[in-house]
Amino acid sequence: MNMMDAIYTYQINGMTVQTGDIICTMNGKPDILPGEFWRLVGRLVPGDVDHVAIYLGPDGRCAEAGARGVITFNVPNGEWDTERMARQRGLLFDTFYGVASPLDVLGYSQEEEERLRMAIAKYALAQVGKPYNLNFLNTETEEAFYCSQLAYKAYQTIGIDLNTGLSMEQLPGTNQIVYPQEIWDGFSHRQAELRLVTAPA
């Protein structure tokens, strides 16, 4: 089912998400070797939040832009089980960090908020199958997407700009990049209790 005909609510690691909310993750998972690789990749991105996905519904269905391009994947049984989801997601290993909800606290009526949430989800779904965008400076293209650019373009359709101007010091022009961390920092969010497993000393 690809059509969005309702607003869905789901629990991920005990946190409530609604259609259009942005799931924020940290690259890597310390207790598995492939997770270490993704944790190192995450160090290249400013802040703790390295990756985002958009919750669509029903159940655990989400959309993201990753190594396989724009895809949908499922969060099974309300648990962010990165090993179990890895095959769907092109072997991306990450840790659930929290949920950003840019529509919260903006004072929309319930009816208007639902209309906006549905528009975000419909936009994300319409991009499924497009390739990954390796040109992070090209945020306005709709031919290819990276993770936070997909969220940026989806929210742009409803008049919300997720690009707050964050940049990497010493690198001119990097304020054009939409970073996962700036989506987290710039908008209403709720942090999860991190479930990190560390190796014994």
C-alpha positions as MATLAB code, in Angstrom:
seq = 'MNMMDAIYTYQINGMTVQTGDIICTMNGKPDILPGEFWRLVGRLVPGDVDHVAIYLGPDGRCAEAGARGVITFNVPNGEWDTERMARQRGLLFDTFYGVASPLDVLGYSQEEEERLRMAIAKYALAQVGKPYNLNFLNTETEEAFYCSQLAYKAYQTIGIDLNTGLSMEQLPGTNQIVYPQEIWDGFSHRQAELRLVTAPA';
ca = [
       0.000    0.000    0.000;
       1.633    3.239   -1.111;
      -1.231    5.685   -0.678;
      -1.518    7.827    2.445;
      -5.141    7.987    3.479;
      -4.848    8.552    7.228;
      -2.621    9.832   10.019;
      -1.016    6.961   11.891;
       0.420    6.726   15.393;
       3.006    4.147   16.441;
       5.418    3.481   19.284;
       9.160    3.135   18.666;
      11.198    2.157   21.732;
       8.298    3.411   23.845;
       8.100    6.828   22.128;
       4.981    7.874   20.234;
       5.463    8.916   16.606;
       2.890   10.286   14.177;
       2.826   10.397   10.401;
       5.277   13.106    9.284;
       7.458   13.014   12.407;
      11.213   12.774   11.827;
      13.030    9.844   13.418;
      16.575   10.820   14.415;
      19.372    8.297   14.839;
      23.091    8.119   15.588;
      25.235    6.150   13.182;
      26.570    2.915   14.551;
      25.791    0.462   17.258;
      28.714   -0.108   19.624;
      28.217   -3.833   20.206;
      28.463   -4.950   16.550;
      31.399   -4.553   14.144;
      29.466   -3.056   11.161;
      28.062   -0.545   13.646;
      31.591    0.682   14.386;
      32.055    1.580   10.704;
      28.848    3.626   10.671;
      29.831    5.304   13.947;
      33.062    6.512   12.295;
      31.078    7.818    9.305;
      28.842    9.677   11.758;
      31.835   11.584   13.141;
      32.019   13.478    9.845;
      28.600   15.009   10.510;
      28.222   17.800   13.104;
      26.485   16.787   16.347;
      25.094   13.539   17.740;
      22.307   13.066   15.204;
      23.701   11.534   12.002;
      20.661   10.239   10.153;
      16.934   10.875    9.836;
      13.918    9.000    8.484;
      10.282   10.061    8.146;
       7.597    8.070    9.920;
       4.722    7.292    7.539;
       2.584    4.487    8.945;
       0.655    2.319    9.063;
       2.383    0.316   11.765;
       6.176    0.682   11.538;
       6.504    1.953    7.946;
       9.074    4.733    7.427;
      10.818    6.392    4.475;
      14.493    7.270    4.277;
      17.239    8.131    1.816;
      20.294    5.935    2.254;
      22.735    3.766    0.323;
      19.882    2.158   -1.629;
      18.342    5.529   -2.499;
      14.888    6.474   -1.235;
      13.152    3.450    0.244;
      10.469    2.498    2.719;
      11.297    0.115    5.528;
       9.501   -1.283    8.539;
      10.292   -0.920   12.250;
       9.141   -4.310   13.572;
       7.147   -4.656   16.796;
       7.844   -1.095   17.913;
      11.560   -1.777   18.461;
      14.417   -0.036   16.621;
      16.235   -3.313   15.967;
      18.986   -2.148   13.609;
      20.333   -5.647   12.899;
      16.890   -6.927   11.986;
      16.216   -3.916    9.716;
      19.703   -3.824    8.131;
      18.900   -5.872    5.031;
      15.916   -3.649    4.162;
      18.054   -0.541    4.671;
      21.216   -1.354    2.695;
      23.216   -2.459    5.748;
      22.820    0.824    7.610;
      23.424    0.294   11.333;
      22.253    3.023   13.690;
      20.922    3.704   17.166;
      17.532    5.323   17.809;
      18.110    8.813   19.281;
      14.681   10.445   19.371;
      11.909   12.112   17.425;
      11.775   15.627   15.968;
       8.265   16.988   15.427;
       8.542   20.337   13.606;
       4.742   20.704   13.549;
       4.445   20.553   17.334;
       3.936   23.838   19.203;
       3.114   25.731   15.989;
      -0.536   26.122   16.958;
      -2.218   24.449   13.992;
      -5.748   23.144   14.399;
      -5.939   19.359   14.514;
      -7.533   19.285   11.064;
      -4.835   21.510    9.528;
      -2.019   19.605   11.232;
      -3.375   16.317    9.885;
      -3.536   17.796    6.369;
       0.100   18.941    6.644;
       1.288   15.609    8.041;
      -0.381   13.789    5.155;
       1.270   16.142    2.631;
       4.725   15.403    4.119;
       4.144   11.642    3.933;
       2.772   11.792    0.383;
       5.819   13.756   -0.768;
       8.228   11.264    0.817;
       6.394    8.302   -0.709;
       6.451    9.911   -4.157;
      10.280    9.948   -4.035;
      10.681    6.205   -3.369;
      12.974    4.647   -5.963;
      15.070    7.772   -6.572;
      18.850    7.475   -6.067;
      21.022    8.714   -3.214;
      22.302   12.285   -3.575;
      26.075   12.425   -3.016;
      26.167   16.175   -3.712;
      25.214   17.398   -0.246;
      25.428   21.027   -1.374;
      22.640   20.479   -3.920;
      19.698   20.520   -1.528;
      17.115   21.724   -4.044;
      17.306   18.851   -6.538;
      14.412   16.400   -6.584;
      16.240   13.893   -8.773;
      18.182   12.360   -5.856;
      18.108   12.679   -2.060;
      20.228   12.271    1.045;
      18.488   11.593    4.356;
      17.978   15.069    5.791;
      17.412   16.567    2.329;
      14.390   14.262    1.905;
      12.915   15.624    5.158;
      13.855   19.191    4.136;
      12.101   18.925    0.762;
       9.047   17.214    2.275;
       8.611   19.984    4.856;
       9.352   22.655    2.259;
       6.114   21.619    0.493;
       4.161   22.812    3.552;
       6.155   26.026    4.056;
       8.540   24.909    6.829;
      12.290   25.401    6.226;
      14.374   22.807    8.079;
      17.673   24.422    6.983;
      18.696   26.613    9.916;
      22.070   27.574    8.392;
      24.363   25.240   10.362;
      27.783   24.970    8.695;
      31.121   23.226    9.162;
      33.796   25.681   10.308;
      36.479   26.506    7.736;
      34.357   25.177    4.857;
      32.525   27.944    2.985;
      29.151   27.085    1.525;
      28.461   24.194    3.889;
      25.530   26.126    5.397;
      23.620   25.009    2.271;
      23.800   21.418    3.512;
      20.818   20.305    5.577;
      22.312   18.419    8.531;
      20.385   15.905   10.639;
      21.614   17.711   13.774;
      20.089   21.046   12.741;
      16.685   19.404   12.291;
      17.039   18.118   15.853;
      18.345   21.389   17.307;
      16.028   23.700   15.393;
      12.665   22.121   16.139;
      10.538   20.506   18.822;
      12.021   17.129   19.732;
      11.957   14.336   22.293;
      15.065   12.336   23.127;
      14.915    8.610   23.719;
      16.638    6.843   26.538;
      19.658    5.514   24.673;
      20.038    1.767   24.851;
      23.765    1.411   24.365;
      25.497   -1.861   25.056;
      29.168   -1.498   25.895;
      31.790   -4.196   25.861;
      33.101   -5.260   29.290;
      36.384   -3.654   30.354;
];
